[in-house]
Amino acid sequence: MIVGGSIVGVSAALFLAARGVTPILVERHTGISPRLRAKLFYPRTMEAYRAVGAADDIYAIERDRPRSEFAAVVESLAGAEIRRWRLPAAEDHSAVSPCQGAMVKQGDAERVLRTRAAADGADLRFGHRFVDWEQNAHRVTARVLDDRSVPYTVEADYLLAADGSASSIRERLGIAQRGDLTLAHSMELAFNADLRPVLEGRALALAFADQPGRPFISWTTEQDTGAVSVGYDPATTDPDTAFTPDRCQAVVSAALGLPASAFRITGARPWQMSAWVAGTYREGRVFLVGDAAHVCPPVGGFGANTGIQDAWNLTAKLVSVLRGHAGAGLLDRYEPERRPVAELTVRQSVQRLAGAREQVSGGGQLLSEAAVAGGYRYPAPVVDAVGSSAGTPLPWADEPDRWRAEPGTRLPHRPLEAAAGSSTLDLVRGGRHALLTGRQGWSWAEAARALDPDHAVLDTVVLTPQALAPGASFTDRCGIGEDGAVLVRPDGVVCWRAAHAARAPHAVLKDVLQQALLQ
């Protein structure tokens, strides 16, 4: 059962349904929030959507919208640009991923995900309100009010709390938020305006006005609605009295560089910028995902992407456990894998907010957005049979093109000959593990087929030169020989690799699978 139907909750529903598990999702709202939220989706997020058939629909929306590739510091939106930079999600990622980033507003992405999840069999109950729950060693029993306020119960194996930063589930469990709950205070002023004449040909996605309060200006990809967020000091400013209608109009007018007649303010909302990670991600059969588990400043656009990757990681484990292919202890690995990623992401976001250039608070260098959003590494439960050639500890995040299939990192993308745009990542499918070998890895392939002749848990592919696109080397990219092998989890993460053939490949692979699946 999933509580919360925003981007993370509905992504989790789709990830489960696409793999043959029918989730029940409960969300008290029926519609999609009109508020401006995420609109930067990094390649690793799009890879997850590609795996469940949703990426093309999201890209189609992007193609129908004006180009949004840059951010800028401006005198005003209609005024001169002081400086601009290309957003990382808009850069060319073809060398490391079959997917480009997507610049699509969150509401549009959610519509795609809702449609796809329902088509795959997810039970989506919008307009139903989650009330409470109880759990024991075997199940979760939830109490829900339907869209007519009629109570009913839901029996579920597990409960995923995707109910946002103010998560009532996290609060009831007494899980602390570790970090800074009030990094900054801002007033968000929503408006309607036709921004197309102002933005025409500039390909801007967002802007910061070089004005008092450093207004942050964002808008929808249709360029017809937006918001101006301006900072204030709560020690000297009461937002309820300071932001009068006249002042709000003046702030928006100055930030946009437009007369008051060119826009209409539709709402004003104070909000607190936070940076925290939940003290734990799990309590029994209840798991926190997305903003229920972590919140970071919006700089970098990491928030939604990090939450979606929580869902991608956890749902892959749930499918393996619910199918009986893995022991329940596999779920214990969710927090040790995802919590450090959230901590890293929060630190990096805070650093960007502060404008630091050298050190993150608590240690560590400023990493690129590509490294933060797609180049992180999970702790590996299975010893790497290849090892580090440098003999030095591996970083927890690095540029995606620097990884060589070290356990805990995402499988390197190598283009395949089979179809235009196809990738080694496409060989991991159906919620199963995949064993990928070099062209001389037949002994590994035979061992895998003997262990799992029905391909219930494990798919096997020998990557011959003919299978790869011209100039694409799989073994070199993965740091193995042509008789080596790489074992990949259902979420596309490498869990083990062997540089060469083994004397007893059947025994080795059986042991590795047992460790990977906790059988």
Secondary structure, 3 states (H helix, E strand, C coil): CEECCCHHHHHHHHHHHCCCCCCEEEECCCCCCCCCCCCEECHHHHHHHHHCCCHHHHHHHHHCCCCCCEEEEECCCCCCEEEEEECHHHCCCCCCCCCCCEECCHHHHHHHHHHHHHHCCCEEEECCEEEEEEECCCCEEEEEECCCCCEEEEEECCEEECCCCCCHHHHHHCCCEEEEEEEEEEEEEEEEECCHHHHCCCCEEEEEECCCCCCEEEECCCCCEEEEEEEECCCCCCHHHHCCHHHHHHHHHHHHCCCHHHEEEEEEEEEEEEEEEECCCEECCEEECHHHCEECCCCCCCHHHHHHHHHHHHHHHHHHHHCCCCCHHHHHHHHHHHHHHHHHHHHHHHHHHHCCCCECCCCCECCCHHHHHHCECCCCCCCCCCCCCCCCCCCCECCHHHCCCCCCCECCCCEECCCCCCEHHHHCCCCCEEEEECCCCHHHHHHHHHHCCCCCCEEEEECCCCCECCCCCHHHHHCCCCCCEEEECCCCEEEEEECCCCCCHHHHHHHHHHHHHCC
